Amino acid sequence: MVILDYNYRFAKINITTLFIMKRNLLSTIILLFAASSIFGQRYLTEVFPTYQKIKDSVYAINYEILTGSPVLKNLKCDIYLPPAGDTAQKRPLIVMLHTGSFLPRYVNQGPTGDKNDSATVEMCKRFAMRGYVVCAAAYRQGWNPQGTTVDIRRGTIMQAVYRGMQDAKAAIRYMRMNAALYKIDTGKVVLGGQGTGGYIALGCAYVDRIGETRYSKFIDGGTGKPYIDTAVLGDIDGLVAATLNNVNNPGYSSKANMIFNLGGAIGDINWMEAGELPVVGFHSYTDPFAPDTSGIVYVPGTTPQPVIPVDGSRNICRKANTIGLNNQWKLASFHDAYSAASKINNENIEGYFRFKIAPGGMQAAPWEWWDSTTTITVANLTLLAIGYPAAQAAAGAQQCHINGLSTNPNMSKTKAMAYIDTMQNYLAPRMMIALKINGYMQFMGIDQAKGAAKFGMYPNPANHHLTITTEEEIQQVQLFDMAGRNVLNSTSSNFDFNLNTGVYIVKVITNKGEAVQKLIVN
């Protein structure tokens, strides 16, 4: 297990000498949770020593605009599964989207940008070893990062994100269509994205009507027309045929239950509305390409270009907390070291993990790593294959590695694994709650540690009346359902209610603090 020490408060170590003890499961469990009953719990920890991988399944066919002319392309995914001996018949699904700036790896002047990137593969295989089914989906590429005007750059990247959203939803539908084959629980789906994939995942979660692509900053200043033309690109879900949209996997839901992003940003914070998906965001505080708060997105490469104003993980998760999207996690009882570590820099924003990198320059994605020799060799061959002159290809290959180091200066597998450990272990209990996986109630139970308040209540189970007992002065009593919605408020110790059968959380706020308990309504 790895705990990153972003402010050097837990241990006096430098970020380049992070310690790794991940495989010591007993130490991990003792540190993460006091209760030994969850040792080796499926979905919470890696309960399998290995995994299966099915490479290059075609999940959709659609028009890609990479060279300027539309070409129908097979869109492929790698499917990661628990080992063959797994007896579970219905397993939650994670769809994972890689990074890459909507350009092929190496063509994007960087060392990453493919579903086979080291960090993407590592995240997916660890999810599978926890018991999930994982779909690592490639998506359509192509835009004009060197456009001579902001409108060209902004318009073409908005269209690329839009196509990526359609592809991500097609991948979800494809996996639902093959649920019996891969033993998927179609009611439990998580969508996650890394870097560019984060933009796509956030768009999928929060753009639910075409009007949200008609805000003023999404209108071409020269023509007065919106960047997103549905007659050309099709509808948001990709289920209406259009000039540049081929319908894939109709008849299945495109919906997810939660999302997470590793970097990336949202095109407009006003896309987020009450009742939409909960979100976990990981972000490097010094990311030069996508701001952690708000700012202009820049295209990675030798000559970064400004593109569009966006909001990053801090603002996204803060709004998710404000409008109630992350309420179910705010009510939970997280006693793990990763949740505790997040609070050092996250401004008490649930679902937000800010990596406040140690001094040493700007860092965009410290969870990434690559082998320099392989990268330079393959990049050179890739650039030669698409027509670069030999000298230019050799220089470009070297530059891919240099560009990567410019925003990941102390890049190493050891460092990347430390960040991936942290992200996986922070995500694990939150996914269990969002998906209502068996065992998630351990995080939603009694938590007198939330404050100094102490109370009792009866009857429990209850039918239509509840009495709160406490020697303290009651300021407020709140009831929440398991989606985190506030369903009742009272200032009395005795009150009636009319609620559906199920499990609820009772939160009592007194003059000495607050506490929560679990209530069963029958």
C-alpha positions in Angstrom: 0.0 0.0 0.0 1.1 3.5 -0.7 0.1 6.7 1.1 1.3 9.8 -0.7 2.6 12.5 1.6 1.7 15.6 -0.3 2.4 18.1 2.5 5.1 15.9 4.1 3.0 15.6 7.3 2.6 11.9 7.6 6.2 11.0 7.0 9.4 12.9 6.2 9.9 11.6 2.7 10.4 13.1 -0.6 7.8 12.4 -3.4 10.6 10.8 -5.4 11.2 8.2 -2.7 7.7 7.0 -2.0 7.5 3.7 -0.2 5.6 0.8 -1.6 4.1 -1.9 0.6 1.0 -2.6 -1.5 1.2 -6.4 -1.4 1.3 -6.6 2.3 -2.4 -7.1 2.6 -2.5 -7.5 6.3 -0.8 -4.2 6.9 -3.0 -2.6 4.3 -6.2 -3.7 6.0 -5.0 -2.7 9.5 -4.1 0.8 8.2 -7.2 1.2 6.1 -9.9 -0.1 8.4 -10.1 -1.0 12.0 -12.5 -3.8 11.3 -10.8 -7.1 10.2 -14.1 -8.4 8.9 -13.5 -6.7 5.5 -10.1 -8.3 4.9 -10.0 -9.3 1.3 -13.5 -7.9 0.5 -14.4 -8.1 -3.1 -14.6 -4.7 -4.9 -12.9 -3.0 -1.9 -9.5 -4.8 -2.2 -7.7 -6.9 -4.8 -9.1 -10.3 -4.0 -7.7 -12.0 -7.1 -4.0 -12.4 -7.9 -4.5 -12.2 -11.6 -7.0 -11.2 -14.4 -8.1 -12.0 -17.9 -7.8 -9.6 -20.9 -9.6 -9.8 -24.2 -7.9 -7.5 -26.7 -9.3 -5.3 -29.5 -13.0 -6.1 -29.4 -14.9 -3.9 -31.9 -17.6 -2.1 -30.0 -18.7 0.4 -32.7 -18.0 1.6 -36.2 -18.1 5.4 -36.8 -16.7 8.3 -38.7 -13.3 9.6 -37.7 -12.0 12.9 -38.9 -8.2 12.6 -38.3 -6.8 13.6 -41.7 -9.6 16.0 -42.7 -11.7 13.4 -44.6 -14.2 11.3 -42.8 -13.3 7.6 -42.6 -15.4 4.8 -41.1 -13.3 3.3 -38.4 -13.6 0.2 -36.2 -13.6 1.5 -32.6 -11.9 -1.1 -30.3 -11.8 -1.9 -26.6 -9.9 -4.2 -24.4 -12.0 -6.1 -21.8 -10.5 -6.9 -18.5 -12.2 -9.6 -16.4 -11.5 -11.4 -13.1 -9.8 -14.8 -13.5 -11.7 -17.7 -15.0 -12.4 -19.2 -11.6 -14.5 -16.3 -10.5 -18.0 -17.6 -9.5 -19.8 -14.2 -9.5 -22.6 -14.2 -12.0 -23.3 -10.4 -12.1 -20.3 -8.1 -11.8 -20.3 -4.2 -11.9 -18.9 -2.6 -15.0 -16.3 0.2 -15.4 -15.7 1.8 -18.7 -12.3 3.5 -18.8 -11.2 6.2 -21.3 -7.5 6.9 -22.0 -5.8 10.3 -22.4 -4.2 11.7 -25.6 -5.5 15.1 -26.6 -7.7 13.6 -29.4 -4.6 12.7 -31.5 -2.7 9.4 -31.9 0.1 8.7 -29.4 3.3 10.3 -30.6 1.5 12.3 -33.2 0.3 14.3 -30.2 3.9 15.1 -29.4 3.7 13.1 -26.2 4.5 9.6 -24.9 0.9 8.7 -24.0 -2.5 8.6 -25.7 -3.7 5.0 -26.2 -5.7 2.4 -24.4 -2.4 0.5 -24.0 -0.7 3.3 -22.0 0.9 1.9 -18.9 -1.3 3.8 -16.4 -4.5 2.9 -18.2 -3.6 -0.8 -18.3 -2.6 -0.7 -14.6 -5.8 0.9 -13.5 -7.9 -1.5 -15.5 -6.2 -4.7 -14.4 -6.4 -3.6 -10.7 -10.1 -3.0 -11.1 -10.5 -6.5 -12.6 -8.5 -8.0 -9.7 -11.0 -6.3 -7.4 -13.8 -8.2 -9.2 -15.1 -5.7 -11.7 -15.5 -6.1 -15.5 -13.6 -3.3 -17.2 -13.9 -2.0 -20.7 -10.9 0.1 -21.8 -12.3 1.9 -24.8 -10.5 3.8 -27.6 -12.5 6.6 -29.1 -12.4 8.7 -32.3 -9.6 11.2 -32.7 -9.0 14.2 -34.8 -9.2 18.0 -34.4 -7.1 21.1 -35.3 -4.8 22.1 -32.4 -2.8 24.4 -34.6 -5.8 26.2 -36.0 -5.0 29.9 -36.7 -8.0 31.1 -34.7 -9.5 30.3 -31.4 -12.7 29.5 -33.1 -11.0 26.8 -35.2 -9.3 25.3 -32.2 -12.3 25.6 -29.9 -14.8 24.4 -32.4 -12.9 21.3 -33.5 -12.0 20.2 -30.0 -15.7 20.6 -28.9 -16.7 18.4 -31.8 -14.0 15.9 -30.8 -15.3 15.8 -27.2 -18.9 15.4 -28.6 -17.8 12.4 -30.7 -16.0 11.0 -27.8 -19.1 11.2 -25.7 -21.1 9.3 -28.3 -18.3 6.7 -28.4 -18.2 6.3 -24.6 -22.0 5.8 -24.6 -21.8 3.3 -27.4 -19.2 1.4 -25.4 -21.6 1.3 -22.4 -24.3 0.0 -24.7 -22.1 -2.6 -26.2 -21.2 -4.0 -22.8 -24.8 -4.1 -21.8 -25.6 -5.9 -25.0 -23.0 -8.5 -24.0 -23.9 -8.6 -20.4 -24.6 -12.3 -20.4 -21.3 -13.1 -22.0 -19.2 -11.1 -19.6 -21.5 -11.6 -16.6 -22.2 -7.9 -16.1 -24.7 -6.4 -13.7 -26.3 -3.9 -16.1 -27.6 -1.7 -13.2 -24.1 -1.0 -11.9 -22.0 1.0 -14.3 -19.1 3.5 -13.6 -17.6 5.7 -16.3 -14.0 7.0 -15.8 -11.6 9.0 -17.8 -7.9 9.9 -17.7 -6.9 13.3 -19.0 -8.7 13.7 -22.3 -10.9 10.8 -21.3 -11.9 12.9 -18.2 -13.4 15.6 -20.5 -15.4 12.9 -22.2 -16.6 11.2 -19.0 -17.7 14.6 -17.5 -19.5 15.5 -20.7 -21.3 12.2 -20.7 -22.4 12.8 -17.1 -23.6 16.4 -17.4 -24.5 17.3 -21.0 -28.0 15.8 -21.2 -29.7 18.2 -23.7 -28.4 19.9 -26.8 -29.2 23.3 -25.4 -26.2 23.0 -23.1 -24.0 23.1 -26.2 -25.5 26.4 -27.2 -24.0 28.7 -24.5 -22.2 31.7 -26.0 -18.7 30.3 -25.7 -19.8 27.4 -27.9 -20.9 29.6 -30.7 -18.5 30.4 -33.6 -17.7 34.1 -33.4 -17.2 34.4 -37.1 -20.3 32.6 -38.4 -22.6 32.9 -35.4 -23.4 29.1 -35.7 -23.0 26.6 -32.9 -19.9 24.4 -33.0 -22.1 21.3 -32.5 -24.4 20.8 -35.5 -26.6 17.8 -34.8 -27.5 17.5 -38.5 -23.8 16.6 -39.0 -22.8 15.0 -35.7 -26.0 13.4 -34.6 -27.7 13.5 -31.2 -25.9 13.4 -27.8 -26.2 9.7 -27.4 -25.2 8.9 -31.0 -28.5 7.1 -31.6 -29.7 9.3 -34.5 -28.0 8.8 -37.9 -26.3 11.9 -39.3 -23.7 12.9 -41.9 -20.8 12.0 -39.5 -22.6 9.6 -37.1 -23.3 5.9 -37.6 -25.7 4.5 -35.0 -24.2 1.8 -32.8 -25.8 -0.7 -30.4 -29.3 0.8 -30.2 -31.9 -0.6 -27.8 -29.6 -0.5 -24.7 -29.2 2.2 -22.0 -26.2 4.6 -22.2 -26.5 5.6 -18.5 -23.9 5.2 -15.8 -24.3 5.4 -12.0 -21.2 7.5 -11.2 -18.1 9.0 -12.9 -14.5 9.7 -12.0 -11.8 11.7 -13.7 -8.0 11.7 -13.5 -7.3 15.3 -14.6 -9.4 16.7 -17.5 -12.1 19.3 -17.0 -15.7 20.2 -17.7 -16.6 22.5 -20.6 -19.0 24.5 -18.5 -19.8 24.2 -14.8 -23.4 25.2 -15.5 -23.8 21.8 -17.1 -24.0 20.3 -13.6 -27.5 20.1 -12.2 -29.2 18.5 -9.2 -30.1 14.9 -9.6 -27.2 14.1 -12.0 -24.3 11.7 -11.3 -21.9 11.7 -8.3 -18.3 12.4 -9.2 -14.8 11.7 -7.9 -12.1 13.9 -9.2 -8.3 13.5 -9.0 -6.2 16.5 -10.1 -2.6 17.7 -9.9 -2.6 21.2 -8.5 0.1 22.2 -11.0 -1.4 20.7 -14.1 -0.4 23.2 -16.9 -2.9 21.9 -19.5 -6.2 21.6 -17.6 -6.7 23.8 -14.5 -7.6 22.3 -11.2 -10.0 25.3 -10.6 -10.9 27.4 -13.6 -8.9 28.7 -16.5 -7.9 28.1 -20.1 -7.2 24.7 -21.4 -4.0 24.4 -23.3 -2.9 21.8 -25.9 0.1 19.8 -24.8 3.1 19.8 -27.1 6.1 21.8 -28.2 4.1 25.0 -28.6 1.0 24.9 -26.3 -2.0 26.8 -27.7 -4.9 28.3 -25.7 -8.3 26.6 -26.6 -11.2 27.1 -24.2 -12.1 28.2 -20.6 -13.0 25.2 -18.4 -13.4 24.1 -14.8 -11.3 21.4 -13.3 -11.8 18.8 -10.5 -11.9 21.2 -7.6 -14.7 23.3 -9.0 -16.5 20.2 -10.3 -16.5 18.4 -7.0 -17.3 21.5 -5.1 -20.4 22.0 -7.2 -21.3 18.3 -6.8 -21.2 18.9 -3.1 -23.2 22.1 -3.2 -26.1 20.7 -5.3 -26.2 17.3 -3.5 -24.6 15.0 -6.1 -22.1 13.6 -3.6 -24.4 13.6 -0.6 -24.2 9.8 -0.3 -20.5 10.0 0.3 -20.8 13.0 2.6 -23.0 10.8 4.9 -20.6 7.9 4.8 -18.2 6.7 7.5 -14.8 6.5 5.8 -12.1 5.5 8.3 -9.4 4.8 5.7 -6.0 6.5 5.4 -6.7 7.6 1.8 -9.8 9.5 2.7 -7.9 11.1 5.6 -5.1 12.0 3.3 -7.5 13.7 0.8 -8.6 16.1 3.5 -5.2 17.7 3.8 -5.6 19.6 0.5 -9.2 19.1 -0.6 -10.9 22.0 1.3 -13.3 19.5 2.8 -14.8 18.8 -0.6 -16.0 15.1 -0.7 -15.0 13.2 -3.7 -12.1 15.5 -4.5 -8.5 14.4 -4.2 -6.0 17.2 -5.0 -2.4 16.2 -5.5 -0.4 19.1 -4.2 2.9 18.1 -5.9 6.2 18.7 -4.1 8.4 21.5 -5.5 9.9 20.7 -8.9 7.9 22.2 -11.6 4.6 21.7 -13.3 3.1 18.2 -13.3 0.1 17.2 -15.3 -0.4 13.5 -14.7 2.1 12.0 -12.1 0.3 8.6 -12.3 1.7 8.1 -15.9 5.0 6.4 -16.8 6.7 5.0 -19.9 9.9 3.4 -20.9 12.1 6.0 -22.6 13.9 3.6 -25.0 10.7 1.9 -26.2 8.9 5.3 -26.5 11.6 6.8 -28.7 11.9 3.7 -30.9 8.2 3.2 -31.4 7.6 7.0 -31.8 10.2 7.1 -34.6 8.6 4.2 -36.4 5.2 5.7 -36.0 6.2 9.1 -37.4 8.1 7.4 -40.3 5.0 5.4 -41.1 2.8 8.4 -41.6 5.3 10.2 -43.8 7.7 12.2 -41.7 11.2 12.6 -43.2 13.8 10.5 -41.3 15.5 13.4 -39.5 12.2 14.9 -38.5 10.8 11.6 -37.3 14.0 11.0 -35.2 13.8 14.5 -33.7 10.0 14.2 -33.1 10.5 10.9 -31.3 13.0 12.4 -28.9 10.7 15.4 -28.4 7.8 13.1 -27.4 9.9 11.8 -24.4 11.1 15.3 -23.6 7.6 16.8 -23.7 6.4 14.1 -21.3 9.2 14.8 -18.8 8.5 18.5 -19.0 5.3 17.9 -17.0 6.4 14.8 -15.2 10.0 15.5 -14.4 10.7 12.7 -11.9 8.6 10.2 -13.9 9.1 6.6 -12.8 7.0 3.4 -12.5 7.5 3.5 -8.7 6.1 7.0 -8.5 3.2 6.2 -10.8 2.3 3.1 -8.8 2.1 5.2 -5.7 -0.4 7.6 -7.2 -2.4 4.7 -8.7 -2.5 2.9 -5.3 -3.9 6.1 -3.8 -6.6 6.6 -6.5 -7.7 3.0 -6.5 -8.1 2.9 -2.7 -9.9 6.3 -2.5 -12.3 5.2 -5.3 -13.0 1.7 -4.0 -15.4 2.5 -1.1 -17.1 5.3 -3.0 -17.9 3.1 -5.9 -19.3 0.5 -3.6 -21.7 3.1 -2.1 -22.7 4.6 -5.5 -23.4 1.1 -7.0 -24.9 -0.2 -3.7 -22.7 -3.2 -3.8 -23.1 -5.8 -1.1 -21.1 -4.6 1.9 -21.5 -0.8 1.1 -23.6 -0.4 4.3 -20.4 -0.8 6.4 -19.6 2.7 5.2 -23.1 4.0 5.8 -23.6 2.8 9.4 -23.2 4.3 12.8 -20.5 7.0 12.9 -20.5 8.7 16.2 -17.0 9.9 15.2 -18.6 12.5 12.9 -19.0 14.8 15.9 -19.4 15.0 19.7 -23.1 14.4 19.6 -24.6 11.2 21.0 -28.2 10.0 20.6 -30.5 7.0 20.6 -33.7 6.4 18.7 -36.6 4.1 18.8 -38.3 2.1 17.4 -35.8 0.8 14.8 -37.1 -0.7 12.5 -39.8 1.9 12.4 -43.1 2.3 10.5 -44.3 5.9 10.6 -43.0 7.5 13.9 -39.5 8.0 15.4 -38.3 9.3 18.8 -34.8 10.7 19.3 -33.3 10.4 22.8 -30.4 12.6 23.8 -29.3 14.7 26.8 -28.1 17.4 24.4 -30.0 20.3 22.8 -31.4 19.2 19.4 -30.9 21.7 16.7 -32.0 19.7 13.7 -32.9 16.1 12.7 -32.4 15.1 9.1 -33.3 11.9 7.2 -31.5 10.9 4.0 -32.2 8.1 1.6 -29.3 5.9 0.4 -28.9 8.1 -2.7 -28.0 10.9 -0.3 -31.3 12.8 -0.8 -32.6 14.8 2.1 -36.2 13.4 2.6 -37.1 14.9 6.0 -36.1 17.7 8.3 -37.3 18.3 11.9 -36.3 20.2 15.0 -38.3 17.9 17.3 -37.3 14.8 19.1 -40.6 13.1 18.1 -42.0 13.2 14.6 -44.1 11.3 12.1 -43.0 10.4 8.6 -44.3 8.8 5.5 -41.5 7.0 3.7 -41.1 4.0 1.5 -39.7 0.8 2.9 -35.9 0.8 2.9 -32.8 1.9 4.7 -32.3 5.6 5.7 -29.7 7.6 7.5 -30.7 9.7 10.5 -28.5 12.7 11.2 -28.9 14.5 14.5 -27.2 17.9 15.0 -27.0 19.1 18.6 -25.3 21.8 20.5 -22.3 19.5 20.9 -21.9 18.3 17.3 -23.5 15.8 15.0 -23.8 12.1 14.6 -25.6 9.6 12.3 -27.3 6.3 12.6 -28.9 3.8 10.3 -32.8 3.5 10.3 -34.8 0.7 8.8 -38.3 1.6 7.7 -40.7 -1.3 7.2 
